[in-house]
Amino acid sequence: MENVKQINPFEEVLRHYSSKAVSLDVLNRQGFLANSVFSHTVFNRFFKKLAFTRAVWIQKNFLQEVVKAIEFKIGVGTLIHFTNLQFSSLSGWPCHRFISLRFNDFVVSFYEVLFDAEKALVEILYDAKDFVKVSELEAQLSGFEPAPKGSQISFLTANSSGLQLKSSDFPVVDLDLDFYNDGLEEFNEKMLEWLSSKEKGIAILHGPPGTGKTFYLRHLCSKKDNFVYIPPTVAHQIGEPQFLDFLASNRGKTYIIEDAESVIISSGQGRTPALQNLLNASDGLLGDIIAAKFIVTFNMDLKNVDEALTRAGRTKMVREFKKLDKDKAAKLALKLGKESVSQDISLAEIFNAPAFKKKQERRIGFGA
């Protein structure tokens, strides 16, 4: 089977408009083809005024469809300029190809981004009188935006060489705050603010199984790139001396310890090495050195946790995940098309509940 060569969308657009180009000789005499030609200069030369600018990211494969949508909205385009190795005048992104087209009173430039093969940047330059029209066009072009990419997450592994980090892509997880009891929206804002800060410490998520702790963690992991997940099978390594060395070599990260009962519960003989390391790493001089954040989750009651872990200054955030109250649960069940709920129930129980079955009406006649 022969290999089919894929044509670059920028080449297709350039080929389409090459017969509709403004005279390059005329533009050259006007100074348009000097080095570092940008669309703002073009707009100013054409219309003798400064331009307002909108920018939209699109999937590069949709470039031809985007150009057609622009033509439909603001008129047929003519080629102004094409060049290689330009820089976007708006974003500063290094670009592979640059095409600038004039559509009546607008100048639209298309940039093929050098370091992302899937995206292109569209800059729309316009006069203030066309604000409404450009806003409508921008909304239309949003349908061609690149699909959102998830974040990166690392996870801790242990082998004969010691503790190591491995990274993986993490999908986008959209969190519907209506799935939870009241108060999570405010907590989430504070959590994101803390994660974006340089403040060290511990955040605690606790509550019965199935109440949504893990799903909330997934939401957080899809928003940030600095997470390290410590699997339960590796959590015992927190008590080893090399764990503090590892933290010092990977300072500033946020560590997730899920189902952390084995780490945070004191034994009958006192604090375990894992708990002691966690306390030292989250506060004091050592905490200043490694600048780490820890998010720990567990199912037991908070009163069973060592008091040192929840001490003011060390623990920054605490959220108890409870079963949904019956009114909230009933609304969510109805929204998801599940059978009706009349009692407090966990998220897991609602999502795994059977779907509502509509009763069949009794029919009379030949089709009964």
Summary of the structure (lengths in Angstrom):
residues: 368
radius of gyration: 28.9
end to end distance: 57.3
largest distance: 88.2
contacts: 1058
relative contact order: 0.10
helix: 37%
strand: 26%
